[in-house]
């Protein structure tokens, strides 16, 4: 099914009696602004960062934790052997993980030119960050799958999860390739060999273990943080290039299964998998299935009322569904950013793509005492026909 260039944007459906009322946070991939909108689709708060905001979420203190755009070309990593291997020439890397206060002032940052995709603030005040590092060439040569276009020259990037203190000191590192299985962790044959895994998500379970997603190998897994070993791995043959697994408790994991390289039609779905038996406990698909699809990015989160907020990232569509799969809130991002072809595949280079979205209830700690009157942004809302 095609995308109409004349489709409605902003809020296109809202069923108040069946929705989880709150505020939805999202950033344009490739942009420099994060927006917080109310259930009527009106902007109530914005944050801005000159270095870009590719993805962000709210901390309990009301600050915004974010991943910036690509690192400056002047940084010293240009002489690093990993530089030439960065996917898409480095456009998917980030210069910093940054924390902004309510007025967009920088209160904390951590810099490394190989940061990418995701991050997690821990209860002890430290932060987990995700980085690329070169895998030993002897090991890289043994990895199966993928195609070689001649650019890797035997080298390959792997993913590192690093815990850093507020002062920027490294507490620990988990190197994914030290815990993978050469016979099981095989790169999709339609993907290149610049990376083994391409970790696109970094979350935690209720026990504090890592919940990871590897796009290249169609794998989600839980990693024991004390040993570094996988306690659960699942996905190849069942999911395709998934994103954003989140832990629901009782062994259940919710994730966005993008589906670009599955057999049959290209279609996305959101599934809830029971890690105790690897059975799908709940699933959402489009009707018809081909009507719901995002080749990359995207995510889903379970809301307090049992509904699920879904971010169909490539077309910038954010919507809420009930357990019976009824759409009760639907919004098309009206804002665009010059994110290039990676952001949305547009010939103009501008797209409304959204990496991930979050919904916060009015009683969330981050919103207490904050001015959320959309009248403060009347001109912006009027410009984008949001009121």
N, C-alpha and C positions, 0 to 999 in steps of 0.2 A: 504494500500500500504506500502511495506517495505522500509527501508532506505538502500541503497547500501553502503557498506563499502569502495567502490572504486570510489565514486562520486567525481566530480571536487570540489575544494575548492577555496576560494578567489572570485574574480569577475568572474561571469559566464555569465552575459549579461549586455549590456549597450547600450541604444539608446539615444545618446546625444541630438538629436533634440527634444525629448519629455520629458526629465528629468529636474528636478530642480538641477542645478549644485551647488555643495557645498562640504562640508566635513562631514563625518558620524562618530559619536562618539559612542563607545560601550565598555563595560567591560565584561570580563568572569565572570560568577557567580562562586564564590569560588576562584577567582584569586586575584592578587595584582597589576594588571596593567590595565590602560585605554588606548585605541588606538583611534587616529583620522586618518581616511583614506580619500584619495581623490576619485574622481569618477572612477578612474582606479583601485581602490582597494589597492593602495600603502599606507603604513604607513607614515604619515607626522609629527606626534607628539605622544609622549607617556608620561604618568604620572605613578608613582610608589608609593605604600604605603606598608610598611612592615606589617601593621595591616590588609591589604586586601582592595580590592575595589569590592564590590558587585554591585554597581550601582553609576553612576555619571552623572552630566551635567555641562555645562559651564555657568558661570556667565558673565554678560556684561563686567566686568573688565578683563576677560581672565583667571580668576582663576577657578579651578575645585572644585565643591561641591560634596561630595561623602558620601556614607555609607560604613563603614568598614566591616570586617568580624566579627565573633562572639567575645564577650568580653573575656578577659583573665579569666582563671579559678581561678586566685588568687583574683579577685575582691570580695568585701564584700557581694555582692548580693547572695552568695551561701547559706546564712542562711535565705533568704527571702522566704515566703510561695509561691510566684509566681514562684520561680526557678524550682520547680519540675513540674510545669504545662507548661513550655515553649514548644511550638510545636517542634517536632523532636529533643527533648533534648536540645534545645537552639541554634541549628545550623542555624536557620533563624533569630536569634537576632543579633544585631550589637553593638559593643562596643562604637562607636562614629559616629557622623556626623562631617566631617572634610573638611576644605577648604585648597587646595594646590595652590601655585602660579605656573607659567608656568614651573618652574624648579623642581616641586614636593616638595618644601619646605612647611611645615605646617605653615599656617598663622592664623588659627582659628580651634577650635574643641569644641564640646559639648559632654559630656559623660553621659551615663546612660545605664546600662546593659540590659534594656528592650526596647531599641530602635529597630524599625523594619521597613522594606519596603521602606518608602518614607519620603520626607522632602521638604520644600519650603522656599526659601529666599524671604522675603517681601521687598517692596520698601522702608520701613523705616529702613532697616538694620537688623531687627529682623529675626528670623528663626522659621518656624513652623516645629515641629518634631512629630513623631508618636511613641507611646509607648504602651506596654501592662501593664495592672493593673488588680488585682483580683476584680471581681464583688462580691458584698455582697451575701453570700451563700443563704440567703432567696430568693433573686431575681433569682439567678442561678437555684434554684430548680423549678422555675415556667417557665423557658424557654422550649419551645417545640422543638422536633426534635432531630436529631443526634443519635448516638449510644454511649453507655457507656461501655468502655472496662475495667473499674475498676480502671483506673489510676487517674481520676479526683477527686474521693472521695467527690463528691458534690460541688467541687470548679470549677470556670470557669473564664477565662480571658476575659477582655473587652478592647476596644481600647480608647486611650486618645490622643487628639491633643493638644499639648502644644506650646505656643509661648514663645520664650526665647530671651533675649537681647544678643548683642555681648559679654557682660560680663557673660552670663550664668544665669541671673536672670529670674525667671518665671513671665511672664506678665499675662497670662491667661491659663485656661485649659478647654477643652470641653470633657466631659465624655459621650461617645456614648450611654451607657446603660441607661442614664437618659432621653433619648429622643426616645427610641425604643418602639415598640408596641408588647406586648406579643402575641397578636392574629395574627399579620401580619408577624413579624420577626422570622421566623421559620428556624431552622438549617436544611440543606439538610440531608436526612435520611442516606446518604452514608458517611457523615462526622462525626467525633468524637465530643464530648461535652467539649473538653478542652477549646474551644473558642466559644463565641456567634457569633461574626461577622467576624473576621480575615480581618481587613481593609488592603488592599494591594495598595492603592493609596491615595495621598493627593495632590489635585490641587485646584485652585481657579477659580471662575467665573470672568467676567469682572467687576462685582460689588464688588469683594473681598470676596464673600461668599465661604464656603468650598464645594468642589466637591469631594465626597467620593465614595469608592467602597468596598462593603462587600462581600467577596468570599463565606463565609459560608451560607449566606441567599440569594445569587443571586440578590443582590440589589445595585443600584447606587442611589445617592441622592445629593441634594443641601441643605446645612445647612446655615441658617441665622446666621452670626457670632455674631450679637448683642444679639439675644435671645437664640441661640443654637437649635432652632426648625427647623425641616425639612420643606422646602417650596416645595420640589418635591422629590418623591420616586418612583422608577419603577424597574421592573426586574423579580420578581418571576414568573415562568411559561413561560417567554419569553427569558431569557438568563441563562447561566449556568457557574458559577464560573469565571466571567469576570475580566478583569484588565484594568487599565490605561484610565479611562474616562478623556477627555480633553474638555474644553469649546470652542466652535467655534464662539460664538456670536449669537444673535437673537434667543436664546433659544435652539440652537443645541448642542448636545454632541456626540463626537466620542468616541468609546470604542472598545476594543478587547474582543469578546465573545468567551472564550475558548471552552466551550461546552462539557466537559468530562462526565457530568452526565445528559445530556438532553436525552429525549426519542429518540430512533432510533440510527442511526450511530453516533459515536464520530467524530465530525468535528468542526473546528473553523471558525469564520467569523469576519469581522470588520463591524460595523454598525454605522450609524449616526442617532441618535434618536432626534426627535423634542419634546422638553419637554412641548410644548404648547398643544400637542394632543396625545403624546405617540405613534406617528406613525414613522416607519422607513423610513427615507428620502433617504438613500443610503446604499448599502450593498455590501460587497465583500466576495465571497466564492471561494474555490478552484474548479478546473474543472478536474476530478470529485471532489465533495465536500470533500471526505475522504482524498484527497491528501494534504489538508491544515489543520494541527492540531497540537496544542501544549496544552498538558494537564494542564500546569501551566505557571507562569510568562507571558511574552509577552506584546506587546503594539502597538499603532499606533498613528501617528501624521499627521495632515494636513499641507502640505507644502504651501509656498506662491504662487506657480503657480497652486494650486488646486489639485495637486497630493497628494497621501497619502503614507507615509513611514510606512511600517509594519515590526514589529519584531516578527517573529515566534520563540519564545524564546527557546524551548526545543531543536530543531535541529540546533540552531544557524544560522537561515536563516533571512536575512534582505533584503527586496525588496521594490520597489517603483511602485505604480500602478497609472494610469490615472483615471479620473472620469468615463471613459468608461471601466475601469478594465483591461487595457492592462498593462502587466509587462514591464517596461522600464529600470529597473536597478535591478540586483539581485546579492547577495553576500552571500557566505557561510563562516562563521567565521572559519578560519583555525587554530586559537589558541585554546589550551585546558588548563584547570585548574583542579586541584584535588578538585573538588567540591562535591564529594561523590554522592550517589544515588539521593539526592534531586536535584542536579544540572542537571543531565541528565539521570539518570537511567542506567548508564553504569556499567558493571561488573568490569571494571578496576578502577572505581572511578574517571576517567578523562573524562571531557566533554567539549564541545564547547558552552554550553548554555549561552544565553544572556538575562538578566532581561528586558532590554529596550534599545532602540537606539534613537539617535537624529541626525538630519541633520541641518547644519549651512551654510548659504550662505557666499560667500567670502566677502560680505560687512557687515557681522555681527560684532558688536562692539568687541566681544571677540577675534576676529582674526586679528584686525587691528594692523599692525606693527610687526606681528609675522612671524618667519621663518617657512614656511611650505614646504620647499624643501624636497621631498622624498629621495633625494640623501643622506641626513643625516642618513637615516636608510637603506642604501643600503644592508648591511649585513643581517639585519632582513628580508627585503623584498625578498632577494635572498634565504634565508633559507626556507621561507614559499612559495617560487615560486610565489611571488606577483609582480614580474617585469620581 
